[in-house]
Amino acid sequence: MSADNAAASVHGFERPSQFALGLGLTNECNLSCSFCYRDPSRVDRLSVEQVRAVVEKIPVRSVNLGTGENGLHPEFLEIVEYLRSKPLKLTMTSNGYSVAAVPDNDLAAFADLEFSLDYPSKAEQDAQRGAGNWDLLHEQATRCRRLGVPVTFIAVMMQANFDRLAEVAEIAKAYDAPLRVNVYQAVQSDKYALSYEQYWTAFETLFAKTDVIAIGEPLVRAMAGLPPRLGGCGVATVRVTPRATVQPCVYWPGGGAPLDVLLDVGEGVVETKPFTDARSVPATCKSCAHVAACRGGCAGRRRLLGKLDEVDPYCPIVRGETRRLDIRMAKSREMPKLESACTTIVIARD
């Protein structure tokens, strides 16, 4: 095993040699989407010094800039300049605004740029996200491809679009881009949360017309017959919020541990309670045949519901059901966020 892939077994899990670091430079945004998980009640920002301190404290293989629109941070380009000097894969999730703020010659710093697209039509996208958003993200995605920068589209799977995400994948394919799908998490409200049937119908419908690059959603991975994954929340993902707190998952509820904890213990942060909680498996699940791949489902979702010790509400096994998912794997491709979250990545079929 090479040094890059080496991992030490710690308390029943494999600690990675490098982490997928998520940085929320700011919670500011030019839009106000009703399903967003960010806190719009105040403005918080990470400083350049805090970003440097984190990157120099733990071994990092990739950094994703997310949460708000990072281009609104007054030191955004300075932070990008610092991160591009490090041997890591830099990505950013944006509604298009922050990408537009990056000059052409600096876009090469990014290994991938993610554009948030939840609907297959301009009218629906703009109605939810804001007037002009559809045009902006397409303009910026076109610009990225012209400059040779890979792009990904990312959608939130929710009640309003759960059966139409294959159509969004078709739009992404025009840019030779995959679609990354995150199941809606009820951080602020359960208004957009999927029902049990919608959850499984959504994935069945999506996989019927797309090929799979990666599945990080635990229940889906198990029902698709895939082996246990590496990395993920509580193991290889560290999230630093704009409030300078540390969480194992972008959706993890509560304030999080102070950044000083991470700066004190470094990679030992995975031994703190939020991270061990994120790796926890409900007692009911420990005898299940799917436990290795599923591990009780999404810990963030269970924690949001105040039921960390209970089975994921989307689990079919506890209902006496089986939800076998037929998938076709896509050709492997380099994507910095493959193992960084409970996410599913697909690409529309030719």
RORO-315547 format. One record per residue (C-alpha): residue in one letter; x, y, z. Coordinates in Angstrom, 1 decimal. Each point is the difference from the previous one (the first is absolute). Example, Ala and Ser with C-alpha at 12.3 -4.5 7.8 and 13.67 -1.06 7.14 Angstrom:
REM RORO-315547
+------+--------+--------+--------+
! resn !     c1 !     c2 !     c3 !
+------+--------+--------+--------+
!    A !   12.3 !   -4.5 !    7.8 !
!    S !    1.4 !    3.4 !   -0.7 !
+------+--------+--------+--------+
***
This chain:
REM RORO-315547
+------+--------+--------+--------+
! resn !     c1 !     c2 !     c3 !
+------+--------+--------+--------+
!    M !    0.0 !    0.0 !    0.0 !
!    S !    1.4 !    3.4 !   -1.0 !
!    A !    0.4 !    2.8 !    2.5 !
!    D !   -2.8 !    1.9 !   -1.8 !
!    N !   -2.4 !   -2.8 !    0.6 !
!    A !    1.2 !   -1.1 !    3.4 !
!    A !   -2.6 !    0.0 !    2.7 !
!    A !    0.2 !   -0.8 !    3.7 !
!    S !   -2.7 !   -2.0 !    1.7 !
!    V !   -1.4 !    2.0 !    2.8 !
!    H !   -2.9 !   -1.2 !    2.2 !
!    G !   -1.6 !   -2.1 !   -2.7 !
!    F !    0.4 !    2.3 !   -3.0 !
!    E !    2.8 !    0.9 !   -2.4 !
!    R !    1.3 !    3.5 !    0.5 !
!    P !    1.0 !    1.4 !   -3.3 !
!    S !    3.4 !    1.4 !   -0.8 !
!    Q !   -1.7 !    3.1 !   -1.4 !
!    F !   -3.3 !    1.8 !    0.4 !
!    A !   -2.6 !    1.5 !   -2.2 !
!    L !   -0.3 !    3.5 !    1.6 !
!    G !   -3.1 !    2.1 !   -0.5 !
!    L !    0.4 !    3.7 !    0.6 !
!    G !   -3.0 !    2.3 !    0.4 !
!    L !    1.8 !    3.4 !   -0.5 !
!    T !   -3.2 !    1.9 !    0.5 !
!    N !   -3.7 !   -0.7 !    0.5 !
!    E !   -0.9 !    3.1 !   -2.1 !
!    C !   -1.8 !   -0.7 !   -3.3 !
!    N !   -1.5 !    2.1 !   -2.8 !
!    L !   -3.0 !   -2.3 !    0.0 !
!    S !   -2.4 !   -1.2 !    2.7 !
!    C !   -1.2 !   -3.5 !   -1.0 !
!    S !   -2.6 !   -1.3 !    2.4 !
!    F !    1.5 !   -3.4 !    0.2 !
!    C !    3.6 !    1.1 !    0.8 !
!    Y !    1.6 !   -1.2 !    3.3 !
!    R !    2.1 !    3.1 !    0.6 !
!    D !   -0.9 !    2.4 !    2.9 !
!    P !   -1.1 !    3.3 !   -1.6 !
!    S !   -0.5 !    1.8 !    3.3 !
!    R !    3.6 !    1.2 !    0.4 !
!    V !    3.1 !    0.5 !   -2.0 !
!    D !    3.0 !   -2.2 !    0.8 !
!    R !    3.4 !   -0.3 !   -1.8 !
!    L !    3.2 !   -2.0 !    0.3 !
!    S !    3.1 !    2.0 !   -0.1 !
!    V !    3.0 !   -0.7 !   -2.3 !
!    E !    2.0 !   -0.7 !    3.2 !
!    Q !   -2.6 !   -2.6 !    1.1 !
!    V !    0.1 !   -1.7 !   -3.4 !
!    R !    3.7 !   -0.2 !    0.1 !
!    A !    0.1 !   -1.4 !    3.5 !
!    V !   -2.4 !   -2.8 !   -0.9 !
!    V !    1.7 !   -1.0 !   -3.2 !
!    E !    3.4 !   -0.1 !    1.7 !
!    K !   -1.4 !   -2.0 !    3.0 !
!    I !   -1.5 !   -3.0 !   -1.7 !
!    P !    1.0 !   -2.0 !   -3.1 !
!    V !   -2.4 !    1.1 !   -2.7 !
!    R !   -0.6 !   -1.7 !   -3.4 !
!    S !   -2.8 !    2.3 !   -1.1 !
!    V !   -1.8 !    3.2 !    0.9 !
!    N !   -3.5 !    1.0 !   -0.9 !
!    L !   -1.2 !    3.5 !    0.4 !
!    G !   -3.7 !   -0.1 !    0.9 !
!    T !   -2.8 !    1.1 !    2.3 !
!    G !   -0.6 !    3.6 !   -1.3 !
!    E !    1.2 !    1.8 !   -3.1 !
!    N !    3.7 !    0.2 !    0.7 !
!    G !    0.5 !    2.7 !   -2.5 !
!    L !   -1.7 !    2.4 !    2.4 !
!    H !    2.9 !   -0.4 !    2.5 !
!    P !    2.2 !    3.1 !   -0.2 !
!    E !    3.2 !   -2.2 !    0.0 !
!    F !   -1.3 !   -2.7 !   -2.3 !
!    L !    2.6 !    0.3 !   -2.7 !
!    E !    2.8 !    0.3 !    2.5 !
!    I !   -1.2 !   -3.3 !    1.6 !
!    V !   -0.2 !   -1.6 !   -3.5 !
!    E !    3.5 !    1.1 !   -0.7 !
!    Y !    1.2 !   -1.6 !    3.3 !
!    L !   -1.8 !   -3.3 !   -0.7 !
!    R !    1.2 !   -0.3 !   -3.5 !
!    S !    3.6 !    0.1 !    1.4 !
!    K !   -0.7 !   -3.2 !    1.9 !
!    P !    0.2 !   -3.6 !   -1.4 !
!    L !   -3.8 !   -0.6 !    0.2 !
!    K !   -3.0 !   -0.2 !   -2.2 !
!    L !   -2.1 !    3.2 !    0.3 !
!    T !   -3.7 !    0.0 !   -0.8 !
!    M !   -2.9 !    2.4 !    0.6 !
!    T !   -3.7 !   -0.3 !    0.1 !
!    S !   -1.8 !    3.1 !   -1.4 !
!    N !   -3.2 !    1.4 !   -1.5 !
!    G !    2.2 !    1.6 !   -2.6 !
!    Y !    0.7 !    3.3 !    1.8 !
!    S !    3.3 !   -1.1 !    1.6 !
!    V !    1.3 !   -1.6 !   -3.2 !
!    A !   -0.7 !    3.3 !   -1.8 !
!    A !    2.2 !    1.7 !    2.6 !
!    V !    3.1 !   -2.0 !   -0.9 !
!    P !    2.1 !    1.4 !   -2.9 !
!    D !    0.7 !   -2.4 !   -2.9 !
!    N !    3.6 !   -0.6 !    0.9 !
!    D !   -0.9 !   -1.0 !    3.6 !
!    L !   -2.7 !   -2.5 !   -1.0 !
!    A !    2.8 !   -2.5 !   -0.7 !
!    A !    0.5 !   -0.2 !    3.7 !
!    F !   -3.2 !   -2.1 !    0.2 !
!    A !   -0.1 !   -3.7 !   -0.6 !
!    D !   -3.8 !    0.2 !   -0.3 !
!    L !   -2.7 !    2.7 !    0.2 !
!    E !   -3.5 !   -1.1 !    1.1 !
!    F !   -3.1 !    1.8 !   -1.1 !
!    S !   -3.2 !   -0.3 !    1.9 !
!    L !   -2.8 !   -1.0 !   -2.3 !
!    D !   -3.2 !   -1.5 !    1.4 !
!    Y !   -2.4 !    0.1 !   -2.9 !
!    P !    0.1 !   -0.7 !   -3.7 !
!    S !   -1.7 !    3.2 !   -1.1 !
!    K !    0.9 !    3.7 !    0.3 !
!    A !   -3.4 !    1.0 !    1.4 !
!    E !    0.2 !   -2.5 !    2.9 !
!    Q !    3.6 !    0.7 !    0.8 !
!    D !   -0.4 !    3.8 !    0.1 !
!    A !   -3.3 !   -0.3 !    1.9 !
!    Q !    1.8 !   -1.9 !    2.8 !
!    R !    3.5 !    1.5 !   -0.2 !
!    G !   -0.6 !    3.5 !   -1.3 !
!    A !   -0.5 !    1.8 !   -3.3 !
!    G !    3.0 !   -0.4 !   -2.3 !
!    N !    1.6 !   -2.9 !    1.8 !
!    W !   -0.6 !   -2.5 !   -2.9 !
!    D !    1.8 !    2.3 !   -2.5 !
!    L !    2.9 !    0.8 !    2.4 !
!    L !    0.8 !   -3.6 !    0.8 !
!    H !   -0.1 !   -1.0 !   -3.6 !
!    E !    2.2 !    2.9 !   -1.0 !
!    Q !    2.5 !   -0.9 !    2.6 !
!    A !    0.0 !   -3.7 !   -0.8 !
!    T !    0.6 !    0.8 !   -3.6 !
!    R !    2.8 !    2.3 !    0.9 !
!    C !    1.6 !   -2.7 !    2.2 !
!    R !   -0.1 !   -2.6 !   -2.8 !
!    R !    1.4 !    2.5 !   -2.5 !
!    L !    2.9 !    0.5 !    2.4 !
!    G !    0.5 !   -3.8 !    0.5 !
!    V !   -1.3 !    0.0 !    3.6 !
!    P !   -2.1 !   -3.1 !    0.9 !
!    V !   -3.5 !    0.7 !    1.3 !
!    T !   -2.6 !   -2.0 !    2.0 !
!    F !   -3.6 !    0.8 !    0.6 !
!    I !   -1.5 !   -0.5 !    3.4 !
!    A !   -3.7 !   -0.5 !    0.9 !
!    V !   -1.9 !   -0.2 !    3.2 !
!    M !   -2.4 !   -3.0 !   -0.1 !
!    M !   -3.2 !    1.2 !    1.5 !
!    Q !   -3.8 !   -0.3 !   -0.4 !
!    A !   -0.1 !    2.6 !   -2.8 !
!    N !    2.4 !   -1.8 !   -2.3 !
!    F !    0.5 !   -3.6 !    1.2 !
!    D !   -1.2 !   -1.6 !   -3.2 !
!    R !    1.6 !    2.4 !   -2.5 !
!    L !    3.7 !   -0.2 !    0.9 !
!    A !    0.8 !   -2.1 !   -3.0 !
!    E !   -1.1 !    3.0 !   -2.1 !
!    V !    2.5 !    2.2 !    1.9 !
!    A !    2.7 !   -2.6 !   -0.7 !
!    E !   -0.8 !    0.4 !   -3.7 !
!    I !    0.7 !    3.7 !    0.2 !
!    A !    3.3 !   -0.6 !    1.8 !
!    K !    1.1 !   -2.5 !   -2.6 !
!    A !    0.0 !    2.8 !   -2.6 !
!    Y !    3.1 !    1.3 !    1.9 !
!    D !    1.5 !   -3.5 !    0.3 !
!    A !   -0.9 !    0.4 !    3.7 !
!    P !   -1.4 !   -2.5 !    2.5 !
!    L !   -2.8 !    0.8 !    2.4 !
!    R !    0.6 !   -0.2 !    3.7 !
!    V !   -3.1 !   -0.6 !    2.1 !
!    N !   -0.5 !    0.7 !    3.7 !
!    V !   -3.2 !   -1.1 !    1.8 !
!    Y !   -1.7 !    3.0 !    1.6 !
!    Q !    0.7 !    0.2 !    3.7 !
!    A !   -2.4 !    1.8 !    2.3 !
!    V !    2.6 !    2.4 !    1.6 !
!    Q !   -2.4 !    2.9 !    0.0 !
!    S !   -3.4 !   -1.6 !   -0.8 !
!    D !   -1.4 !   -3.3 !   -1.1 !
!    K !   -2.2 !    1.7 !   -2.7 !
!    Y !    2.0 !   -1.5 !   -2.9 !
!    A !    0.9 !   -3.3 !    1.6 !
!    L !   -0.8 !   -3.1 !   -2.0 !
!    S !   -2.5 !   -2.6 !    1.1 !
!    Y !    1.2 !   -3.6 !    0.2 !
!    E !   -1.5 !   -0.9 !   -3.4 !
!    Q !    1.3 !    3.2 !   -1.6 !
!    Y !    3.5 !   -0.8 !    1.2 !
!    W !    0.1 !   -3.4 !   -1.6 !
!    T !   -1.9 !    1.0 !   -3.1 !
!    A !    2.5 !    2.8 !   -0.5 !
!    F !    3.0 !   -2.3 !   -0.2 !
!    E !   -1.8 !   -2.6 !   -2.1 !
!    T !   -1.0 !    2.7 !   -2.5 !
!    L !    3.5 !    1.5 !    0.0 !
!    F !    1.9 !   -3.2 !   -0.5 !
!    A !   -2.3 !   -1.1 !   -2.9 !
!    K !    1.4 !    2.8 !   -2.2 !
!    T !    3.5 !    0.6 !    1.4 !
!    D !    3.2 !   -1.9 !    0.7 !
!    V !    1.5 !    0.1 !    3.5 !
!    I !    3.4 !    1.5 !    0.8 !
!    A !   -0.3 !   -0.2 !    3.7 !
!    I !   -2.5 !   -0.6 !    2.8 !
!    G !    0.6 !    1.4 !    3.4 !
!    E !   -3.7 !    0.0 !    1.3 !
!    P !    0.3 !   -3.0 !    2.3 !
!    L !   -3.3 !   -1.7 !   -0.4 !
!    V !    0.1 !    0.4 !   -3.8 !
!    R !    3.5 !   -1.4 !   -0.1 !
!    A !   -1.1 !   -3.1 !    2.0 !
!    M !   -3.1 !   -0.6 !   -2.2 !
!    A !    2.1 !    0.3 !   -3.1 !
!    G !    2.2 !   -2.8 !    1.2 !
!    L !    3.2 !    2.1 !    0.2 !
!    P !    2.7 !   -0.8 !    2.5 !
!    P !    0.8 !    2.1 !    3.1 !
!    R !    1.3 !    3.4 !   -0.9 !
!    L !    3.2 !    1.7 !    1.1 !
!    G !   -0.1 !    3.5 !    1.5 !
!    G !   -3.2 !    1.9 !    0.6 !
!    C !   -1.4 !    1.9 !    2.9 !
!    G !    1.7 !   -0.6 !    3.4 !
!    V !    3.0 !   -1.6 !   -1.7 !
!    A !    1.6 !    2.0 !   -2.8 !
!    T !   -2.1 !    3.1 !   -0.2 !
!    V !    0.6 !    3.1 !    2.2 !
!    R !   -2.2 !    3.1 !   -0.4 !
!    V !    0.9 !    3.4 !    1.3 !
!    T !   -2.9 !    2.4 !    0.1 !
!    P !    0.0 !    3.8 !   -0.5 !
!    R !   -0.4 !    0.3 !    3.8 !
!    A !    3.4 !   -1.7 !    0.4 !
!    T !   -1.5 !   -3.2 !    1.4 !
!    V !    0.8 !   -3.6 !   -1.1 !
!    Q !   -2.5 !   -2.6 !   -1.0 !
!    P !    0.1 !   -3.6 !   -1.5 !
!    C !   -2.7 !    0.8 !   -2.5 !
!    V !   -1.3 !    3.2 !   -1.7 !
!    Y !   -3.5 !   -0.9 !    1.3 !
!    W !    1.0 !   -0.9 !    3.6 !
!    P !   -2.2 !    1.9 !    2.4 !
!    G !    1.2 !    2.2 !    2.8 !
!    G !    2.8 !    2.6 !    0.2 !
!    G !    2.9 !   -2.4 !   -0.4 !
!    A !    3.3 !   -0.1 !    1.9 !
!    P !    2.0 !    3.2 !    0.1 !
!    L !    2.7 !    0.2 !   -2.7 !
!    D !    2.6 !    0.0 !    2.8 !
!    V !   -0.8 !   -3.6 !    0.6 !
!    L !    1.1 !   -1.0 !   -3.5 !
!    L !    3.1 !    2.3 !    0.2 !
!    D !    0.9 !   -1.7 !    3.3 !
!    V !   -0.5 !   -3.7 !   -0.9 !
!    G !    0.4 !    0.1 !   -3.8 !
!    E !   -1.1 !   -3.3 !   -1.6 !
!    G !   -0.9 !   -1.3 !    3.4 !
!    V !   -3.2 !    2.1 !   -0.5 !
!    V !   -1.6 !   -3.3 !   -1.3 !
!    E !    0.1 !   -1.3 !    3.6 !
!    T !   -2.2 !    2.9 !    1.3 !
!    K !   -3.6 !   -0.8 !    0.8 !
!    P !   -1.7 !    1.4 !   -3.1 !
!    F !    2.3 !   -2.1 !   -2.2 !
!    T !   -0.5 !   -3.2 !    2.0 !
!    D !   -3.8 !    0.7 !    0.0 !
!    A !    0.2 !    0.3 !   -3.8 !
!    R !    1.5 !   -3.4 !   -0.2 !
!    S !   -2.5 !   -1.6 !    2.5 !
!    V !   -2.2 !   -2.9 !   -1.0 !
!    P !   -3.4 !   -0.5 !    1.6 !
!    A !   -0.2 !   -3.2 !    2.1 !
!    T !   -2.9 !   -1.2 !   -2.2 !
!    C !    2.2 !    0.1 !   -3.1 !
!    K !    3.0 !   -2.0 !    1.3 !
!    S !   -1.4 !   -3.4 !   -0.9 !
!    C !   -1.3 !    1.2 !   -3.5 !
!    A !    1.6 !   -1.6 !   -3.0 !
!    H !    0.5 !    3.5 !   -1.5 !
!    V !    1.7 !    1.6 !    3.0 !
!    A !    3.5 !    0.1 !   -1.5 !
!    A !   -1.2 !    2.1 !   -3.0 !
!    C !   -2.8 !    1.9 !    1.7 !
!    R !    1.1 !    0.5 !    3.6 !
!    G !   -3.5 !    1.0 !    1.1 !
!    G !   -0.5 !    2.5 !   -2.9 !
!    C !    0.8 !    3.7 !    0.1 !
!    A !    1.2 !    1.0 !    3.5 !
!    G !   -0.6 !    3.7 !   -0.7 !
!    R !   -3.7 !   -0.7 !   -0.9 !
!    R !   -0.4 !   -2.1 !    3.2 !
!    R !    1.6 !    2.7 !    2.0 !
!    L !   -2.1 !    2.7 !   -1.5 !
!    L !   -3.1 !   -2.0 !    1.0 !
!    G !    1.3 !   -0.4 !    3.5 !
!    K !    0.2 !   -3.7 !   -0.6 !
!    L !    3.6 !   -0.8 !   -0.4 !
!    D !   -0.4 !   -3.4 !    1.7 !
!    E !   -2.9 !   -1.0 !   -2.3 !
!    V !   -0.1 !   -1.3 !   -3.5 !
!    D !    0.0 !    2.4 !   -2.9 !
!    P !   -3.7 !    0.8 !   -0.8 !
!    Y !    0.6 !   -1.0 !   -3.7 !
!    C !    1.2 !   -3.5 !    0.9 !
!    P !   -2.1 !   -2.7 !   -1.7 !
!    I !    1.3 !   -2.9 !    2.0 !
!    V !   -1.7 !    1.0 !    3.3 !
!    R !   -3.2 !    0.2 !   -2.0 !
!    G !    0.4 !   -3.6 !   -1.2 !
!    E !    0.7 !    1.2 !   -3.5 !
!    T !    2.8 !   -0.3 !   -2.5 !
!    R !    0.8 !    2.8 !   -2.4 !
!    R !    2.4 !   -1.5 !   -2.5 !
!    L !    1.5 !    2.7 !   -2.2 !
!    D !    1.2 !   -0.9 !   -3.5 !
!    I !    3.0 !    2.2 !   -0.9 !
!    R !    2.4 !    0.3 !   -2.9 !
!    M !    3.4 !    1.3 !    0.9 !
!    A !    1.6 !    2.8 !   -2.1 !
!    K !    3.5 !    0.1 !   -1.1 !
!    S !    2.1 !    1.2 !    3.0 !
!    R !    1.0 !    3.7 !    0.0 !
!    E !    2.0 !    2.2 !    2.2 !
!    M !   -2.2 !    1.9 !    2.5 !
!    P !    1.3 !    1.5 !    3.2 !
!    K !   -3.3 !   -0.5 !    1.8 !
!    L !   -0.5 !   -3.7 !   -0.7 !
!    E !    0.5 !   -1.0 !    3.7 !
!    S !   -0.7 !    3.2 !    1.8 !
!    A !   -3.7 !   -0.1 !    0.8 !
!    C !   -3.3 !   -2.0 !   -0.1 !
!    T !   -0.4 !    0.9 !   -3.6 !
!    T !   -0.9 !   -1.8 !   -3.2 !
!    I !    1.7 !    0.8 !   -3.3 !
!    V !   -1.4 !   -1.1 !   -3.4 !
!    I !    0.3 !    0.9 !   -3.6 !
!    A !   -2.7 !   -0.1 !   -2.7 !
!    R !    0.3 !   -2.9 !   -2.4 !
!    D !    1.0 !    0.6 !   -3.6 !
+------+--------+--------+--------+
***
